[in-house]
Amino acid sequence: MAPLVNPARKPGEWQTYDIAFEAPRFDGAKLVKPGYVTVFYNGVLVQNHQEIIGAMVYRKVATYTPTAPKSR
């Protein structure tokens, strides 16, 4: 998705970003809840709770691959 705004600084200036990620949830092989991201770029919100549609693929519609949650 296109960002809400473009808060990029001039070339040569330090750029920062923060990403909050919410993992997708599965019940067996069925997707129960998609993944979401919220992105701050240079302290400015550019993506707000944006749904992730799946893995990046070439010339296809993206889909999720079921995965088990990993413990920390």
VMD Tcl script that builds the backbone (N, CA, C; Angstrom):
set m [mol new atoms 216]
animate dup $m
set s [atomselect $m all]
$s set {name element resname resid chain x y z} {
  {N N MET 1 A 0.831 -1.180 0.000}
  {CA C MET 1 A 0.000 0.000 0.000}
  {C C MET 1 A 0.878 1.247 0.000}
  {N N ALA 2 A 0.389 2.263 -0.626}
  {CA C ALA 2 A 1.121 3.533 -0.631}
  {C C ALA 2 A 1.089 4.138 0.774}
  {N N PRO 3 A 2.176 4.823 1.175}
  {CA C PRO 3 A 2.186 5.434 2.505}
  {C C PRO 3 A 1.184 6.580 2.591}
  {N N LEU 4 A 0.761 6.886 3.824}
  {CA C LEU 4 A -0.170 7.991 4.052}
  {C C LEU 4 A 0.486 9.335 3.754}
  {N N VAL 5 A 1.768 9.449 4.062}
  {CA C VAL 5 A 2.548 10.672 3.821}
  {C C VAL 5 A 3.977 10.279 3.468}
  {N N ASN 6 A 4.791 11.243 3.047}
  {CA C ASN 6 A 6.203 10.992 2.769}
  {C C ASN 6 A 7.045 11.890 3.668}
  {N N PRO 7 A 7.459 11.386 4.834}
  {CA C PRO 7 A 8.252 12.199 5.756}
  {C C PRO 7 A 9.763 12.031 5.579}
  {N N ALA 8 A 10.197 11.623 4.386}
  {CA C ALA 8 A 11.626 11.393 4.153}
  {C C ALA 8 A 12.415 12.678 4.342}
  {N N ARG 9 A 13.597 12.521 4.920}
  {CA C ARG 9 A 14.498 13.657 5.104}
  {C C ARG 9 A 15.388 13.797 3.878}
  {N N LYS 10 A 16.133 14.886 3.828}
  {CA C LYS 10 A 17.014 15.147 2.688}
  {C C LYS 10 A 18.072 14.051 2.562}
  {N N PRO 11 A 18.579 13.809 1.344}
  {CA C PRO 11 A 19.661 12.832 1.177}
  {C C PRO 11 A 20.838 13.179 2.088}
  {N N GLY 12 A 21.391 12.160 2.718}
  {CA C GLY 12 A 22.511 12.355 3.627}
  {C C GLY 12 A 22.086 12.529 5.074}
  {N N GLU 13 A 20.809 12.788 5.323}
  {CA C GLU 13 A 20.309 12.905 6.694}
  {C C GLU 13 A 19.853 11.535 7.182}
  {N N TRP 14 A 19.927 11.326 8.500}
  {CA C TRP 14 A 19.585 10.049 9.095}
  {C C TRP 14 A 18.088 9.780 8.981}
  {N N GLN 15 A 17.727 8.567 8.519}
  {CA C GLN 15 A 16.330 8.130 8.409}
  {C C GLN 15 A 16.087 7.054 9.473}
  {N N THR 16 A 14.912 7.061 10.088}
  {CA C THR 16 A 14.579 6.036 11.075}
  {C C THR 16 A 13.184 5.480 10.787}
  {N N TYR 17 A 12.951 4.248 11.243}
  {CA C TYR 17 A 11.615 3.678 11.127}
  {C C TYR 17 A 11.370 2.707 12.274}
  {N N ASP 18 A 10.114 2.555 12.645}
  {CA C ASP 18 A 9.669 1.594 13.641}
  {C C ASP 18 A 8.495 0.832 13.048}
  {N N ILE 19 A 8.480 -0.477 13.260}
  {CA C ILE 19 A 7.409 -1.321 12.727}
  {C C ILE 19 A 6.800 -2.124 13.866}
  {N N ALA 20 A 5.470 -2.037 14.004}
  {CA C ALA 20 A 4.726 -2.894 14.934}
  {C C ALA 20 A 4.058 -3.962 14.087}
  {N N PHE 21 A 4.345 -5.224 14.388}
  {CA C PHE 21 A 3.859 -6.346 13.599}
  {C C PHE 21 A 2.918 -7.204 14.424}
  {N N GLU 22 A 1.772 -7.542 13.858}
  {CA C GLU 22 A 0.829 -8.464 14.481}
  {C C GLU 22 A 0.760 -9.696 13.583}
  {N N ALA 23 A 1.211 -10.825 14.088}
  {CA C ALA 23 A 1.311 -12.050 13.298}
  {C C ALA 23 A -0.063 -12.596 12.919}
  {N N PRO 24 A -0.157 -13.255 11.761}
  {CA C PRO 24 A -1.421 -13.891 11.388}
  {C C PRO 24 A -1.723 -15.066 12.320}
  {N N ARG 25 A -2.994 -15.399 12.446}
  {CA C ARG 25 A -3.420 -16.519 13.292}
  {C C ARG 25 A -4.073 -17.585 12.420}
  {N N PHE 26 A -3.749 -18.842 12.741}
  {CA C PHE 26 A -4.266 -19.974 11.978}
  {C C PHE 26 A -4.969 -20.955 12.908}
  {N N ASP 27 A -5.955 -21.649 12.360}
  {CA C ASP 27 A -6.578 -22.791 13.011}
  {C C ASP 27 A -6.314 -23.957 12.075}
  {N N GLY 28 A -5.249 -24.694 12.350}
  {CA C GLY 28 A -4.794 -25.721 11.418}
  {C C GLY 28 A -4.252 -25.045 10.175}
  {N N ALA 29 A -4.842 -25.323 9.007}
  {CA C ALA 29 A -4.398 -24.690 7.764}
  {C C ALA 29 A -5.272 -23.501 7.392}
  {N N LYS 30 A -6.302 -23.212 8.199}
  {CA C LYS 30 A -7.232 -22.126 7.886}
  {C C LYS 30 A -6.776 -20.817 8.522}
  {N N LEU 31 A -6.747 -19.760 7.725}
  {CA C LEU 31 A -6.396 -18.440 8.222}
  {C C LEU 31 A -7.573 -17.889 9.029}
  {N N VAL 32 A -7.344 -17.591 10.297}
  {CA C VAL 32 A -8.388 -17.055 11.164}
  {C C VAL 32 A -8.330 -15.536 11.195}
  {N N LYS 33 A -7.103 -14.992 11.247}
  {CA C LYS 33 A -6.912 -13.543 11.308}
  {C C LYS 33 A -5.636 -13.195 10.544}
  {N N PRO 34 A -5.695 -12.258 9.582}
  {CA C PRO 34 A -4.487 -11.909 8.823}
  {C C PRO 34 A -3.487 -11.136 9.683}
  {N N GLY 35 A -2.283 -11.014 9.173}
  {CA C GLY 35 A -1.263 -10.219 9.850}
  {C C GLY 35 A -1.457 -8.742 9.548}
  {N N TYR 36 A -0.954 -7.889 10.446}
  {CA C TYR 36 A -1.066 -6.436 10.285}
  {C C TYR 36 A 0.257 -5.770 10.644}
  {N N VAL 37 A 0.521 -4.614 10.031}
  {CA C VAL 37 A 1.676 -3.800 10.399}
  {C C VAL 37 A 1.244 -2.354 10.595}
  {N N THR 38 A 1.941 -1.693 11.513}
  {CA C THR 38 A 1.835 -0.249 11.703}
  {C C THR 38 A 3.264 0.259 11.574}
  {N N VAL 39 A 3.483 1.267 10.725}
  {CA C VAL 39 A 4.833 1.741 10.444}
  {C C VAL 39 A 4.952 3.232 10.711}
  {N N PHE 40 A 5.996 3.588 11.465}
  {CA C PHE 40 A 6.361 4.985 11.691}
  {C C PHE 40 A 7.686 5.238 10.979}
  {N N TYR 41 A 7.739 6.258 10.150}
  {CA C TYR 41 A 8.949 6.616 9.403}
  {C C TYR 41 A 9.333 8.029 9.819}
  {N N ASN 42 A 10.521 8.162 10.390}
  {CA C ASN 42 A 10.987 9.439 10.945}
  {C C ASN 42 A 9.967 10.014 11.937}
  {N N GLY 43 A 9.349 9.113 12.728}
  {CA C GLY 43 A 8.418 9.531 13.761}
  {C C GLY 43 A 7.022 9.860 13.265}
  {N N VAL 44 A 6.746 9.664 11.974}
  {CA C VAL 44 A 5.444 9.982 11.381}
  {C C VAL 44 A 4.757 8.681 10.972}
  {N N LEU 45 A 3.481 8.548 11.331}
  {CA C LEU 45 A 2.716 7.362 10.963}
  {C C LEU 45 A 2.514 7.323 9.451}
  {N N VAL 46 A 3.014 6.255 8.785}
  {CA C VAL 46 A 2.859 6.144 7.334}
  {C C VAL 46 A 1.980 4.952 6.937}
  {N N GLN 47 A 1.849 3.944 7.804}
  {CA C GLN 47 A 0.931 2.809 7.591}
  {C C GLN 47 A 0.262 2.536 8.927}
  {N N ASN 48 A -1.070 2.560 8.947}
  {CA C ASN 48 A -1.799 2.372 10.196}
  {C C ASN 48 A -2.596 1.070 10.166}
  {N N HIS 49 A -2.124 0.065 10.912}
  {CA C HIS 49 A -2.800 -1.226 11.033}
  {C C HIS 49 A -3.163 -1.765 9.643}
  {N N GLN 50 A -2.174 -1.800 8.756}
  {CA C GLN 50 A -2.367 -2.243 7.370}
  {C C GLN 50 A -2.301 -3.762 7.294}
  {N N GLU 51 A -3.312 -4.372 6.671}
  {CA C GLU 51 A -3.342 -5.821 6.529}
  {C C GLU 51 A -2.263 -6.286 5.559}
  {N N ILE 52 A -1.597 -7.366 5.933}
  {CA C ILE 52 A -0.605 -7.996 5.067}
  {C C ILE 52 A -1.327 -9.095 4.299}
  {N N ILE 53 A -1.190 -9.122 2.985}
  {CA C ILE 53 A -1.955 -10.080 2.184}
  {C C ILE 53 A -1.241 -11.409 1.974}
  {N N GLY 54 A -0.018 -11.556 2.410}
  {CA C GLY 54 A 0.709 -12.816 2.268}
  {C C GLY 54 A 2.118 -12.571 1.766}
  {N N ALA 55 A 2.775 -13.647 1.387}
  {CA C ALA 55 A 4.159 -13.576 0.918}
  {C C ALA 55 A 4.241 -12.839 -0.416}
  {N N MET 56 A 5.382 -12.220 -0.682}
  {CA C MET 56 A 5.604 -11.555 -1.969}
  {C C MET 56 A 5.798 -12.622 -3.044}
  {N N VAL 57 A 5.054 -12.488 -4.131}
  {CA C VAL 57 A 5.164 -13.423 -5.245}
  {C C VAL 57 A 5.153 -12.631 -6.548}
  {N N TYR 58 A 5.680 -13.223 -7.579}
  {CA C TYR 58 A 5.747 -12.567 -8.879}
  {C C TYR 58 A 4.542 -12.943 -9.720}
  {N N ARG 59 A 3.763 -11.957 -10.128}
  {CA C ARG 59 A 2.627 -12.106 -11.040}
  {C C ARG 59 A 1.570 -13.096 -10.558}
  {N N LYS 60 A 1.354 -13.127 -9.252}
  {CA C LYS 60 A 0.319 -13.963 -8.659}
  {C C LYS 60 A -0.307 -13.199 -7.498}
  {N N VAL 61 A -1.470 -13.659 -7.079}
  {CA C VAL 61 A -2.087 -13.119 -5.879}
  {C C VAL 61 A -1.427 -13.780 -4.682}
  {N N ALA 62 A -1.003 -12.980 -3.724}
  {CA C ALA 62 A -0.312 -13.512 -2.550}
  {C C ALA 62 A -1.271 -14.307 -1.672}
  {N N THR 63 A -0.737 -15.333 -1.014}
  {CA C THR 63 A -1.511 -16.129 -0.071}
  {C C THR 63 A -0.653 -16.398 1.159}
  {N N TYR 64 A -1.302 -16.761 2.242}
  {CA C TYR 64 A -0.595 -17.116 3.464}
  {C C TYR 64 A -0.210 -18.592 3.443}
  {N N THR 65 A 0.877 -18.915 4.104}
  {CA C THR 65 A 1.285 -20.281 4.338}
  {C C THR 65 A 1.155 -20.525 5.830}
  {N N PRO 66 A 0.335 -21.481 6.249}
  {CA C PRO 66 A 0.156 -21.723 7.687}
  {C C PRO 66 A 1.474 -22.042 8.380}
  {N N THR 67 A 1.695 -21.422 9.519}
  {CA C THR 67 A 2.877 -21.672 10.331}
  {C C THR 67 A 2.464 -21.719 11.789}
  {N N ALA 68 A 3.167 -22.502 12.555}
  {CA C ALA 68 A 2.917 -22.584 13.993}
  {C C ALA 68 A 3.607 -21.415 14.681}
  {N N PRO 69 A 3.020 -20.884 15.745}
  {CA C PRO 69 A 3.683 -19.806 16.486}
  {C C PRO 69 A 5.009 -20.307 17.062}
  {N N LYS 70 A 6.009 -19.439 17.079}
  {CA C LYS 70 A 7.312 -19.793 17.624}
  {C C LYS 70 A 7.438 -19.187 19.009}
  {N N SER 71 A 7.950 -19.961 19.964}
  {CA C SER 71 A 8.161 -19.421 21.311}
  {C C SER 71 A 9.465 -18.647 21.328}
  {N N ARG 72 A 9.542 -17.728 22.244}
  {CA C ARG 72 A 10.739 -16.875 22.314}
  {C C ARG 72 A 11.811 -17.473 23.142}
}
mol reanalyze $m
mol bondsrecalc $m
mol representation Tube
mol addrep $m
